[in-house]
Amino acid sequence: MANDISATIRAFLIENIFGGKETAELKNDTKLISTRMMDSIIALKLVSHLEEKFGIEFEAHEVDQDNLETIDAMVKFVQSKMK
């Protein structure tokens, strides 16, 4: 399941940040928020996408840098919400 979550997140980020072009710059541990690669609008769109795709719900306080900083952090968070 982690691979499905990771692939979903990666595809979303490639489409919305890199204009649909695969890039070696995007790794599972790439910092997205602190480097300003992902802005707040993209983050909110990603949250909505993940909620819809995986049937989970983010609480307002969970939409933060701890849960959205890297693909790895997002995978871990989504998995925790699915249990």
N, CA, C and O atoms as a printed pandas DataFrame, in Angstrom:
     atom_number atom_name residue_name chain_id  residue_number  x_coord  y_coord  z_coord
0              1         N          MET        A               1    0.813   -1.201    0.000
1              2        CA          MET        A               1    0.000    0.000    0.000
2              3         C          MET        A               1    0.862    1.273    0.000
3              4         O          MET        A               1    0.506    2.274   -0.622
4              5         N          ALA        A               2    1.986    1.216    0.699
5              6        CA          ALA        A               2    2.863    2.392    0.761
6              7         C          ALA        A               2    3.311    2.814   -0.640
7              8         O          ALA        A               2    3.429    4.004   -0.929
8              9         N          ASN        A               3    3.559    1.825   -1.508
9             10        CA          ASN        A               3    3.984    2.155   -2.872
10            11         C          ASN        A               3    2.873    2.857   -3.647
11            12         O          ASN        A               3    3.141    3.770   -4.429
12            13         N          ASP        A               4    1.613    2.431   -3.431
13            14        CA          ASP        A               4    0.482    3.088   -4.089
14            15         C          ASP        A               4    0.345    4.531   -3.623
15            16         O          ASP        A               4    0.119    5.433   -4.430
16            17         N          ILE        A               5    0.481    4.743   -2.329
17            18        CA          ILE        A               5    0.370    6.088   -1.766
18            19         C          ILE        A               5    1.487    6.966   -2.308
19            20         O          ILE        A               5    1.249    8.091   -2.748
20            21         N          SER        A               6    2.702    6.444   -2.273
21            22        CA          SER        A               6    3.861    7.185   -2.760
22            23         C          SER        A               6    3.701    7.539   -4.242
23            24         O          SER        A               6    3.977    8.668   -4.648
24            25         N          ALA        A               7    3.256    6.577   -5.040
25            26        CA          ALA        A               7    3.072    6.816   -6.477
26            27         C          ALA        A               7    2.001    7.871   -6.730
27            28         O          ALA        A               7    2.145    8.696   -7.632
28            29         N          THR        A               8    0.930    7.849   -5.941
29            30        CA          THR        A               8   -0.142    8.835   -6.074
30            31         C          THR        A               8    0.370   10.237   -5.754
31            32         O          THR        A               8    0.087   11.190   -6.479
32            33         N          ILE        A               9    1.118   10.353   -4.675
33            34        CA          ILE        A               9    1.674   11.643   -4.267
34            35         C          ILE        A               9    2.668   12.139   -5.315
35            36         O          ILE        A               9    2.621   13.297   -5.730
36            37         N          ARG        A              10    3.563   11.252   -5.736
37            38        CA          ARG        A              10    4.582   11.624   -6.729
38            39         C          ARG        A              10    3.932   12.118   -8.022
39            40         O          ARG        A              10    4.337   13.143   -8.570
40            41         N          ALA        A              11    2.928   11.393   -8.507
41            42        CA          ALA        A              11    2.243   11.788   -9.746
42            43         C          ALA        A              11    1.593   13.159   -9.588
43            44         O          ALA        A              11    1.659   13.986  -10.497
44            45         N          PHE        A              12    0.967   13.402   -8.437
45            46        CA          PHE        A              12    0.344   14.699   -8.193
46            47         C          PHE        A              12    1.395   15.811   -8.209
47            48         O          PHE        A              12    1.200   16.847   -8.845
48            49         N          LEU        A              13    2.501   15.591   -7.509
49            50        CA          LEU        A              13    3.545   16.616   -7.431
50            51         C          LEU        A              13    4.191   16.874   -8.785
51            52         O          LEU        A              13    4.453   18.024   -9.137
52            53         N          ILE        A              14    4.447   15.819   -9.542
53            54        CA          ILE        A              14    5.043   15.993  -10.871
54            55         C          ILE        A              14    4.118   16.823  -11.750
55            56         O          ILE        A              14    4.571   17.710  -12.472
56            57         N          GLU        A              15    2.844   16.538  -11.688
57            58        CA          GLU        A              15    1.874   17.281  -12.501
58            59         C          GLU        A              15    1.753   18.739  -12.055
59            60         O          GLU        A              15    1.705   19.642  -12.890
60            61         N          ASN        A              16    1.704   18.967  -10.748
61            62        CA          ASN        A              16    1.394   20.297  -10.224
62            63         C          ASN        A              16    2.599   21.183   -9.926
63            64         O          ASN        A              16    2.458   22.402   -9.826
64            65         N          ILE        A              17    3.766   20.594   -9.785
65            66        CA          ILE        A              17    4.964   21.397   -9.519
66            67         C          ILE        A              17    5.894   21.416  -10.735
67            68         O          ILE        A              17    6.465   22.453  -11.074
68            69         N          PHE        A              18    6.038   20.267  -11.383
69            70        CA          PHE        A              18    7.012   20.141  -12.457
70            71         C          PHE        A              18    6.378   20.100  -13.847
71            72         O          PHE        A              18    7.030   19.720  -14.820
72            73         N          GLY        A              19    5.124   20.485  -13.936
73            74        CA          GLY        A              19    4.454   20.569  -15.230
74            75         C          GLY        A              19    4.327   19.253  -15.976
75            76         O          GLY        A              19    4.270   19.236  -17.206
76            77         N          GLY        A              20    4.282   18.147  -15.235
77            78        CA          GLY        A              20    4.093   16.841  -15.842
78            79         C          GLY        A              20    5.367   16.158  -16.299
79            80         O          GLY        A              20    5.311   15.078  -16.888
80            81         N          LYS        A              21    6.519   16.769  -16.037
81            82        CA          LYS        A              21    7.787   16.185  -16.465
82            83         C          LYS        A              21    8.473   15.495  -15.288
83            84         O          LYS        A              21    8.724   16.111  -14.252
84            85         N          GLU        A              22    8.771   14.210  -15.463
85            86        CA          GLU        A              22    9.493   13.431  -14.453
86            87         C          GLU        A              22   10.812   14.132  -14.151
87            88         O          GLU        A              22   11.445   14.683  -15.051
88            89         N          THR        A              23   11.222   14.113  -12.899
89            90        CA          THR        A              23   12.456   14.785  -12.520
90            91         C          THR        A              23   13.188   14.010  -11.437
91            92         O          THR        A              23   12.566   13.451  -10.533
92            93         N          ALA        A              24   14.509   13.978  -11.534
93            94        CA          ALA        A              24   15.332   13.327  -10.518
94            95         C          ALA        A              24   15.381   14.184   -9.254
95            96         O          ALA        A              24   15.802   13.716   -8.195
96            97         N          GLU        A              25   14.953   15.426   -9.369
97            98        CA          GLU        A              25   14.960   16.351   -8.239
98            99         C          GLU        A              25   13.978   15.928   -7.146
99           100         O          GLU        A              25   14.153   16.294   -5.984
100          101         N          LEU        A              26   12.951   15.165   -7.507
101          102        CA          LEU        A              26   11.917   14.769   -6.564
102          103         C          LEU        A              26   12.191   13.373   -6.028
103          104         O          LEU        A              26   11.949   12.369   -6.698
104          105         N          LYS        A              27   12.704   13.337   -4.795
105          106        CA          LYS        A              27   12.962   12.070   -4.112
106          107         C          LYS        A              27   11.985   11.950   -2.940
107          108         O          LYS        A              27   11.327   12.928   -2.583
108          109         N          ASN        A              28   11.885   10.784   -2.352
109          110        CA          ASN        A              28   10.949   10.586   -1.237
110          111         C          ASN        A              28   11.305   11.416   -0.011
111          112         O          ASN        A              28   10.446   11.673    0.833
112          113         N          ASP        A              29   12.562   11.837    0.096
113          114        CA          ASP        A              29   12.961   12.646    1.250
114          115         C          ASP        A              29   13.216   14.115    0.886
115          116         O          ASP        A              29   13.744   14.870    1.702
116          117         N          THR        A              30   12.848   14.515   -0.320
117          118        CA          THR        A              30   12.998   15.914   -0.729
118          119         C          THR        A              30   12.086   16.796    0.111
119          120         O          THR        A              30   10.883   16.549    0.205
120          121         N          LYS        A              31   12.664   17.822    0.719
121          122        CA          LYS        A              31   11.877   18.758    1.526
122          123         C          LYS        A              31   11.081   19.657    0.580
123          124         O          LYS        A              31   11.650   20.356   -0.258
124          125         N          LEU        A              32    9.772   19.626    0.726
125          126        CA          LEU        A              32    8.899   20.335   -0.209
126          127         C          LEU        A              32    8.439   21.694    0.293
127          128         O          LEU        A              32    8.319   22.638   -0.488
128          129         N          ILE        A              33    8.185   21.798    1.573
129          130        CA          ILE        A              33    7.652   23.052    2.118
130          131         C          ILE        A              33    8.777   23.999    2.526
131          132         O          ILE        A              33    8.766   25.171    2.152
132          133         N          SER        A              34    9.742   23.500    3.289
133          134        CA          SER        A              34   10.810   24.380    3.772
134          135         C          SER        A              34   11.664   24.928    2.639
135          136         O          SER        A              34   12.279   25.984    2.787
136          137         N          THR        A              35   11.710   24.228    1.513
137          138        CA          THR        A              35   12.455   24.730    0.351
138          139         C          THR        A              35   11.564   25.554   -0.577
139          140         O          THR        A              35   12.019   26.076   -1.595
140          141         N          ARG        A              36   10.295   25.661   -0.211
141          142        CA          ARG        A              36    9.289   26.403   -0.978
142          143         C          ARG        A              36    9.025   25.799   -2.366
143          144         O          ARG        A              36    8.560   26.479   -3.281
144          145         N          MET        A              37    9.332   24.522   -2.491
145          146        CA          MET        A              37    9.022   23.823   -3.737
146          147         C          MET        A              37    7.501   23.675   -3.868
147          148         O          MET        A              37    6.943   23.775   -4.961
148          149         N          MET        A              38    6.841   23.431   -2.717
149          150        CA          MET        A              38    5.387   23.299   -2.696
150          151         C          MET        A              38    4.799   24.470   -1.903
151          152         O          MET        A              38    5.137   24.668   -0.736
152          153         N          ASP        A              39    3.924   25.238   -2.542
153          154        CA          ASP        A              39    3.306   26.359   -1.839
154          155         C          ASP        A              39    1.997   25.911   -1.172
155          156         O          ASP        A              39    1.586   24.759   -1.306
156          157         N          SER        A              40    1.369   26.815   -0.472
157          158        CA          SER        A              40    0.169   26.470    0.303
158          159         C          SER        A              40   -1.003   26.057   -0.583
159          160         O          SER        A              40   -1.800   25.205   -0.190
160          161         N          ILE        A              41   -1.118   26.636   -1.753
161          162        CA          ILE        A              41   -2.213   26.282   -2.660
162          163         C          ILE        A              41   -2.056   24.840   -3.136
163          164         O          ILE        A              41   -3.016   24.069   -3.123
164          165         N          ILE        A              42   -0.857   24.483   -3.551
165          166        CA          ILE        A              42   -0.612   23.103   -3.988
166          167         C          ILE        A              42   -0.793   22.146   -2.825
167          168         O          ILE        A              42   -1.334   21.055   -3.002
168          169         N          ALA        A              43   -0.349   22.539   -1.635
169          170        CA          ALA        A              43   -0.509   21.681   -0.456
170          171         C          ALA        A              43   -1.983   21.399   -0.179
171          172         O          ALA        A              43   -2.352   20.260    0.106
172          173         N          LEU        A              44   -2.814   22.410   -0.259
173          174        CA          LEU        A              44   -4.245   22.216   -0.016
174          175         C          LEU        A              44   -4.894   21.354   -1.098
175          176         O          LEU        A              44   -5.760   20.530   -0.805
176          177         N          LYS        A              45   -4.474   21.546   -2.343
177          178        CA          LYS        A              45   -4.977   20.698   -3.428
178          179         C          LYS        A              45   -4.548   19.250   -3.213
179          180         O          LYS        A              45   -5.325   18.326   -3.455
180          181         N          LEU        A              46   -3.317   19.055   -2.761
181          182        CA          LEU        A              46   -2.813   17.709   -2.492
182          183         C          LEU        A              46   -3.601   17.051   -1.365
183          184         O          LEU        A              46   -3.967   15.880   -1.464
184          185         N          VAL        A              47   -3.859   17.791   -0.307
185          186        CA          VAL        A              47   -4.656   17.262    0.814
186          187         C          VAL        A              47   -6.019   16.806    0.313
187          188         O          VAL        A              47   -6.467   15.709    0.644
188          189         N          SER        A              48   -6.672   17.631   -0.473
189          190        CA          SER        A              48   -7.985   17.287   -1.023
190          191         C          SER        A              48   -7.896   16.033   -1.891
191          192         O          SER        A              48   -8.758   15.157   -1.818
192          193         N          HIS        A              49   -6.860   15.955   -2.705
193          194        CA          HIS        A              49   -6.647   14.801   -3.588
194          195         C          HIS        A              49   -6.459   13.522   -2.757
195          196         O          HIS        A              49   -7.043   12.485   -3.073
196          197         N          LEU        A              50   -5.656   13.597   -1.710
197          198        CA          LEU        A              50   -5.403   12.428   -0.866
198          199         C          LEU        A              50   -6.655   11.999   -0.112
199          200         O          LEU        A              50   -6.919   10.806    0.037
200          201         N          GLU        A              51   -7.423   12.974    0.363
201          202        CA          GLU        A              51   -8.675   12.650    1.056
202          203         C          GLU        A              51   -9.616   11.888    0.127
203          204         O          GLU        A              51  -10.217   10.887    0.517
204          205         N          GLU        A              52   -9.734   12.367   -1.084
205          206        CA          GLU        A              52  -10.634   11.741   -2.055
206          207         C          GLU        A              52  -10.119   10.366   -2.484
207          208         O          GLU        A              52  -10.879    9.400   -2.545
208          209         N          LYS        A              53   -8.841   10.292   -2.777
209          210        CA          LYS        A              53   -8.246    9.054   -3.306
210          211         C          LYS        A              53   -8.239    7.926   -2.279
211          212         O          LYS        A              53   -8.482    6.770   -2.628
212          213         N          PHE        A              54   -7.963    8.251   -1.010
213          214        CA          PHE        A              54   -7.781    7.213   -0.001
214          215         C          PHE        A              54   -8.885    7.173    1.052
215          216         O          PHE        A              54   -8.805    6.387    1.997
216          217         N          GLY        A              55   -9.902    7.999    0.906
217          218        CA          GLY        A              55  -11.027    7.968    1.831
218          219         C          GLY        A              55  -10.657    8.344    3.250
219          220         O          GLY        A              55  -11.171    7.767    4.209
220          221         N          ILE        A              56   -9.768    9.310    3.384
221          222        CA          ILE        A              56   -9.347    9.776    4.713
222          223         C          ILE        A              56   -9.769   11.228    4.874
223          224         O          ILE        A              56  -10.242   11.862    3.932
224          225         N          GLU        A              57   -9.590   11.738    6.079
225          226        CA          GLU        A              57   -9.894   13.142    6.322
226          227         C          GLU        A              57   -8.811   13.769    7.189
227          228         O          GLU        A              57   -8.519   13.294    8.286
228          229         N          PHE        A              58   -8.224   14.836    6.678
229          230        CA          PHE        A              58   -7.249   15.607    7.451
230          231         C          PHE        A              58   -8.024   16.521    8.397
231          232         O          PHE        A              58   -9.011   17.137    7.995
232          233         N          GLU        A              59   -7.590   16.608    9.629
233          234        CA          GLU        A              59   -8.085   17.636   10.545
234          235         C          GLU        A              59   -7.282   18.909   10.224
235          236         O          GLU        A              59   -6.168   18.830    9.707
236          237         N          ALA        A              60   -7.844   20.056   10.528
237          238        CA          ALA        A              60   -7.179   21.326   10.191
238          239         C          ALA        A              60   -5.756   21.391   10.750
239          240         O          ALA        A              60   -4.847   21.860   10.066
240          241         N          HIS        A              61   -5.557   20.928   11.976
241          242        CA          HIS        A              61   -4.224   21.006   12.595
242          243         C          HIS        A              61   -3.236   20.002   11.993
243          244         O          HIS        A              61   -2.038   20.087   12.264
244          245         N          GLU        A              62   -3.711   19.064   11.189
245          246        CA          GLU        A              62   -2.839   18.066   10.579
246          247         C          GLU        A              62   -2.268   18.520    9.234
247          248         O          GLU        A              62   -1.353   17.894    8.701
248          249         N          VAL        A              63   -2.805   19.594    8.699
249          250        CA          VAL        A              63   -2.303   20.138    7.432
250          251         C          VAL        A              63   -1.128   21.052    7.777
251          252         O          VAL        A              63   -1.252   22.276    7.809
252          253         N          ASP        A              64    0.014   20.416    8.032
253          254        CA          ASP        A              64    1.179   21.177    8.475
254          255         C          ASP        A              64    2.462   20.603    7.892
255          256         O          ASP        A              64    2.451   19.584    7.201
256          257         N          GLN        A              65    3.545   21.266    8.179
257          258        CA          GLN        A              65    4.840   20.886    7.632
258          259         C          GLN        A              65    5.251   19.492    8.093
259          260         O          GLN        A              65    5.882   18.763    7.327
260          261         N          ASP        A              66    4.914   19.101    9.319
261          262        CA          ASP        A              66    5.291   17.772    9.810
262          263         C          ASP        A              66    4.725   16.668    8.920
263          264         O          ASP        A              66    5.410   15.681    8.652
264          265         N          ASN        A              67    3.499   16.822    8.466
265          266        CA          ASN        A              67    2.831   15.777    7.688
266          267         C          ASN        A              67    3.006   15.922    6.181
267          268         O          ASN        A              67    2.759   14.971    5.439
268          269         N          LEU        A              68    3.432   17.103    5.713
269          270        CA          LEU        A              68    3.495   17.358    4.272
270          271         C          LEU        A              68    4.890   17.711    3.757
271          272         O          LEU        A              68    5.040   18.039    2.580
272          273         N          GLU        A              69    5.902   17.651    4.601
273          274        CA          GLU        A              69    7.246   18.097    4.206
274          275         C          GLU        A              69    7.891   17.215    3.139
275          276         O          GLU        A              69    8.551   17.725    2.234
276          277         N          THR        A              70    7.708   15.903    3.236
277          278        CA          THR        A              70    8.312   14.978    2.278
278          279         C          THR        A              70    7.280   13.941    1.833
279          280         O          THR        A              70    6.240   13.776    2.471
280          281         N          ILE        A              71    7.573   13.254    0.748
281          282        CA          ILE        A              71    6.696   12.166    0.312
282          283         C          ILE        A              71    6.651   11.094    1.396
283          284         O          ILE        A              71    5.583   10.560    1.697
284          285         N          ASP        A              72    7.806   10.776    1.983
285          286        CA          ASP        A              72    7.841    9.766    3.051
286          287         C          ASP        A              72    6.927   10.147    4.220
287          288         O          ASP        A              72    6.204    9.299    4.744
288          289         N          ALA        A              73    6.958   11.410    4.625
289          290        CA          ALA        A              73    6.105   11.872    5.732
290          291         C          ALA        A              73    4.634   11.757    5.365
291          292         O          ALA        A              73    3.808   11.383    6.198
292          293         N          MET        A              74    4.305   12.077    4.119
293          294        CA          MET        A              74    2.910   11.994    3.683
294          295         C          MET        A              74    2.438   10.546    3.632
295          296         O          MET        A              74    1.309   10.249    4.024
296          297         N          VAL        A              75    3.286    9.647    3.155
297          298        CA          VAL        A              75    2.920    8.225    3.111
298          299         C          VAL        A              75    2.634    7.727    4.522
299          300         O          VAL        A              75    1.621    7.070    4.763
300          301         N          LYS        A              76    3.529    8.042    5.449
301          302        CA          LYS        A              76    3.357    7.616    6.840
302          303         C          LYS        A              76    2.053    8.171    7.415
303          304         O          LYS        A              76    1.317    7.455    8.094
304          305         N          PHE        A              77    1.772    9.440    7.143
305          306        CA          PHE        A              77    0.561   10.061    7.669
306          307         C          PHE        A              77   -0.691    9.425    7.076
307          308         O          PHE        A              77   -1.625    9.100    7.810
308          309         N          VAL        A              78   -0.722    9.245    5.758
309          310        CA          VAL        A              78   -1.894    8.640    5.110
310          311         C          VAL        A              78   -2.125    7.233    5.650
311          312         O          VAL        A              78   -3.263    6.852    5.924
312          313         N          GLN        A              79   -1.050    6.463    5.803
313          314        CA          GLN        A              79   -1.199    5.111    6.352
314          315         C          GLN        A              79   -1.795    5.154    7.752
315          316         O          GLN        A              79   -2.630    4.317    8.097
316          317         N          SER        A              80   -1.378    6.114    8.555
317          318        CA          SER        A              80   -1.901    6.201    9.931
318          319         C          SER        A              80   -3.394    6.550    9.934
319          320         O          SER        A              80   -4.129    6.117   10.821
320          321         N          LYS        A              81   -3.836    7.319    8.957
321          322        CA          LYS        A              81   -5.259    7.699    8.870
322          323         C          LYS        A              81   -6.118    6.557    8.333
323          324         O          LYS        A              81   -7.328    6.538    8.561
324          325         N          MET        A              82   -5.517    5.616    7.632
325          326        CA          MET        A              82   -6.271    4.522    7.033
326          327         C          MET        A              82   -6.519    3.379    8.009
327          328         O          MET        A              82   -7.288    2.468    7.702
328          329         N          LYS        A              83   -5.893    3.406    9.159
329          330        CA          LYS        A              83   -6.035    2.310   10.131
330          331         C          LYS        A              83   -7.285    2.453   10.951
331          332         O          LYS        A              83   -7.556    1.618   11.814
